[in-house]
Every structure is written in structure tokens, then in C-alpha cells.
């Protein structure tokens, strides 16, 4: 009991706490001649009752006007629109994927054609280079043969000229020697010897 009395002294009541804070009491607590607070009533119902009645009437009106059906129809229409939009988006996505695949195929084909053209150009360049080398070798061979032919012709012409000069020189020398070493007696002896070599006339 002593402990309970000590606890009641230690913990002030709600009214004491309100007095200590200087606040006015609310509700049904009476304080210094103020009448207790009560909620206003009309037709026997307080504010809570009227709010409940208004909510019930509102719900009944919604049901009578078929508002839930209208809301459901509007939601169904909205759902149908969303489904149509999703289907259209799916179609657009499929078309976009088809276009992407088509362009990727075209890009791959273009890359293949470019690679084929590059290889063809390299092969053609190699062929042209080989042809150019062969033509250069043939040209060098032709030029060399022409040069050799010219050199041979020049050598033959030079040899012929030298022979002609040698013949002329030999002829001149022989004529000179004959003129210097033979006189009329020598010519007569040569003629007589030639006649004897012919033998007797039959």
C-alpha cells in the first residue's frame, strides 16, 4: 500500500498534467465552470452517423446509376486500347526486327561483294603485273636481238669493207708488181710456155 501511494504521488494524473501545462481540457472533462464538450446532434444522429449515412446514400446512388458498370466499361475500353497499343507495338517491333535483319543481310551481302571485288582487283593487279613483267622481258629480248642484229650487220659491213679494201690493195699491189717485174721478153716467154702447155695442135 505504501508503494502504491508513493507511485500515485510520483505519477500525476491527466488533469494534473493539463493544469501543469496550462492547457484547456477537451472532451467531457469539466474545468472551472466550463460545461463538458459534447458533439452536436441532429435528428438524433451525431456527425459520425451523418457521415455514414451520406456514404451509404452515395454508394446507393453509384449502384443505381450503374457507375461501377460504367467504370468497368471504361476500364475495359482502356484495357482494350492498351492491348491494341501493345499489339501495334509488337507489330512495329516485329517490323523493326525484320528491317534490322534485312539491313544486316544487305550489309553482309555488301561486305561479301566488297571482299569479292577486292580479291578480283588484287587478282587483276597480279595478272597485269605478270603481263607487264612478261612484256618487259619480251621487249628487252627484242631490243637485245635488234641490237645484236645491228652489231652483226655492222660487223659484216665492216668485214666487207675491209675485204674490199684488201682486194683493192692486193690488186693495186699485184698490178704494180706485174708492171715493175715483167717486160716484153717476160711476156713472150710466158705466152710461149702457155702455148706449149696446151699441147700440139691436131
C-alpha positions as CSV (number, residue, x, y, z in Angstrom):
1,X,0.0,0.0,0.0
2,X,2.8,2.4,0.8
3,X,4.4,1.6,-2.5
4,X,1.0,2.3,-4.4
5,X,0.7,5.6,-2.5
6,X,4.2,6.6,-3.4
7,X,3.5,5.7,-7.1
8,X,0.3,7.9,-7.2
9,X,2.3,10.8,-5.7
10,X,5.1,10.2,-8.2
11,X,2.9,10.0,-11.4
12,X,0.4,12.9,-11.7
13,X,-3.0,12.3,-13.3
14,X,-4.1,13.6,-16.7
15,X,-5.9,16.5,-15.2
16,X,-2.9,17.5,-13.1
17,X,-0.7,17.3,-16.2
18,X,-3.1,19.5,-18.1
19,X,-3.2,22.0,-15.2
20,X,0.6,21.9,-15.0
21,X,1.0,22.7,-18.7
22,X,-1.6,25.4,-18.7
23,X,-3.8,23.8,-21.4
24,X,-7.6,23.8,-21.6
25,X,-9.3,20.5,-21.1
26,X,-11.1,18.8,-24.0
27,X,-13.9,16.4,-24.2
28,X,-16.1,15.8,-21.3
29,X,-13.7,16.9,-18.5
30,X,-15.2,19.9,-16.6
31,X,-12.8,22.6,-15.6
32,X,-13.5,25.8,-13.6
33,X,-17.2,26.2,-14.5
34,X,-16.9,25.2,-18.2
35,X,-19.5,22.7,-19.3
36,X,-18.3,19.4,-20.7
37,X,-17.9,19.3,-24.5
38,X,-20.4,17.3,-26.5
39,X,-20.7,16.6,-30.2
40,X,-23.6,18.3,-32.0
41,X,-26.6,16.1,-32.9
42,X,-29.3,16.5,-35.5
43,X,-32.3,14.2,-35.7
44,X,-30.8,12.0,-33.1
45,X,-27.5,11.4,-35.0
46,X,-24.1,12.9,-34.4
47,X,-21.6,13.8,-37.1
48,X,-20.3,10.2,-37.4
49,X,-23.8,9.0,-38.1
50,X,-24.4,11.6,-40.7
51,X,-21.1,10.8,-42.5
52,X,-22.0,7.1,-42.5
53,X,-25.5,7.9,-43.9
54,X,-24.0,10.2,-46.6
55,X,-21.6,7.4,-47.6
56,X,-24.4,4.9,-47.8
57,X,-26.5,7.2,-49.9
58,X,-23.5,7.9,-52.2
59,X,-22.9,4.2,-52.6
60,X,-26.6,3.5,-53.3
61,X,-26.6,6.3,-56.0
62,X,-23.5,4.8,-57.5
63,X,-25.1,1.5,-57.7
64,X,-28.4,2.9,-59.1
65,X,-26.6,4.9,-61.8
66,X,-24.6,1.8,-62.7
67,X,-21.4,3.7,-62.1
68,X,-19.4,0.6,-61.3
69,X,-20.5,-0.8,-64.7
70,X,-19.6,2.4,-66.4
71,X,-16.3,2.5,-64.6
72,X,-15.8,-1.2,-65.5
73,X,-16.7,-0.4,-69.2
74,X,-14.3,2.5,-69.2
75,X,-11.6,0.3,-67.7
76,X,-12.4,-2.4,-70.2
77,X,-12.1,0.1,-73.1
78,X,-8.9,1.4,-71.6
79,X,-7.6,-2.2,-71.3
80,X,-8.6,-2.8,-74.9
81,X,-6.8,0.3,-76.1
82,X,-3.7,-0.7,-74.1
83,X,-3.9,-4.2,-75.7
84,X,-4.3,-2.7,-79.1
85,X,-1.3,-0.4,-78.5
86,X,0.7,-3.4,-77.2
87,X,-0.3,-5.4,-80.3
88,X,0.7,-2.4,-82.5
89,X,3.9,-2.0,-80.6
90,X,4.6,-5.8,-81.1
91,X,3.9,-5.4,-84.8
92,X,6.2,-2.4,-85.0
93,X,8.8,-4.3,-83.1
94,X,8.5,-7.3,-85.4
95,X,8.7,-5.0,-88.4
96,X,11.7,-3.2,-86.9
97,X,13.4,-6.6,-86.3
98,X,12.6,-7.7,-89.9
99,X,14.1,-4.4,-91.2
100,X,17.1,-4.9,-89.0
101,X,17.6,-8.4,-90.3
102,X,17.1,-7.2,-93.8
103,X,19.6,-4.4,-93.4
104,X,22.1,-6.8,-91.7
105,X,21.7,-9.2,-94.6
106,X,22.2,-6.4,-97.1
107,X,25.2,-5.2,-95.1
108,X,26.7,-8.8,-95.1
109,X,26.0,-9.1,-98.8
110,X,27.7,-5.7,-99.4
111,X,30.6,-6.8,-97.3
112,X,30.8,-10.0,-99.3
113,X,30.7,-8.1,-102.6
114,X,33.3,-5.7,-101.4
115,X,35.5,-8.6,-100.4
116,X,35.0,-10.3,-103.8
117,X,35.7,-7.0,-105.6
118,X,38.9,-6.6,-103.5
119,X,40.0,-10.1,-104.3
120,X,39.2,-9.6,-108.0
121,X,41.1,-6.3,-108.1
122,X,44.1,-8.0,-106.4
123,X,44.0,-10.9,-108.9
124,X,43.6,-8.5,-111.8
125,X,46.5,-6.4,-110.5
126,X,48.7,-9.5,-110.1
127,X,47.7,-10.6,-113.7
128,X,48.6,-7.1,-115.0
129,X,51.8,-7.1,-113.1
130,X,52.7,-10.6,-114.5
131,X,51.8,-9.4,-118.1
132,X,53.8,-6.3,-117.6
133,X,56.8,-8.3,-116.5
134,X,56.4,-10.7,-119.4
135,X,56.1,-7.8,-121.9
136,X,59.1,-6.2,-120.3
137,X,61.1,-9.4,-120.7
138,X,59.9,-9.8,-124.3
139,X,60.7,-6.2,-125.1
140,X,64.2,-6.5,-123.6
141,X,64.7,-9.7,-125.6
142,X,63.5,-7.9,-128.8
143,X,65.7,-4.9,-128.2
144,X,68.7,-7.1,-127.4
145,X,68.1,-9.1,-130.6
146,X,67.8,-5.9,-132.6
147,X,71.0,-4.6,-131.0
148,X,72.7,-7.9,-131.8
149,X,71.4,-7.8,-135.4
150,X,72.7,-4.2,-135.8
151,X,76.0,-5.2,-134.3
152,X,76.2,-8.2,-136.6
153,X,75.3,-6.1,-139.6
154,X,77.8,-3.5,-138.7
155,X,80.4,-6.3,-138.2
156,X,79.6,-7.8,-141.6
157,X,79.7,-4.4,-143.2
158,X,83.0,-3.6,-141.6
159,X,84.4,-7.0,-142.7
160,X,83.1,-6.5,-146.3
161,X,84.7,-3.0,-146.4
162,X,87.9,-4.4,-145.0
163,X,87.9,-7.2,-147.6
164,X,87.1,-4.7,-150.4
165,X,90.0,-2.5,-149.3
166,X,92.2,-5.6,-149.0
167,X,91.3,-6.8,-152.5
168,X,91.8,-3.3,-153.9
169,X,95.1,-3.1,-152.1
170,X,96.2,-6.5,-153.3
171,X,95.1,-5.8,-156.9
172,X,97.0,-2.5,-156.9
173,X,100.0,-4.2,-155.4
174,X,99.8,-7.0,-157.9
175,X,99.4,-4.6,-160.8
176,X,102.4,-2.6,-159.5
177,X,104.5,-5.8,-159.1
178,X,103.5,-7.0,-162.5
179,X,104.2,-3.7,-164.1
180,X,107.5,-3.5,-162.3
181,X,108.7,-7.1,-162.8
182,X,107.6,-8.0,-166.3
183,X,108.7,-6.6,-169.6
184,X,108.0,-7.7,-173.3
185,X,110.5,-10.6,-173.1
186,X,109.0,-12.0,-170.0
187,X,105.5,-11.7,-171.5
188,X,106.8,-13.5,-174.7
189,X,108.2,-16.3,-172.5
190,X,105.0,-16.6,-170.5
191,X,103.0,-16.8,-173.8
192,X,105.3,-19.4,-175.2
193,X,105.1,-21.5,-172.1
194,X,101.3,-21.4,-172.1
195,X,101.2,-22.5,-175.8
196,X,103.5,-25.4,-175.0
197,X,101.3,-26.4,-172.1
198,X,98.3,-26.6,-174.5
199,X,100.0,-29.4,-176.4
200,X,100.4,-30.0,-180.2
201,X,97.6,-28.9,-182.5
202,X,95.8,-31.9,-184.2
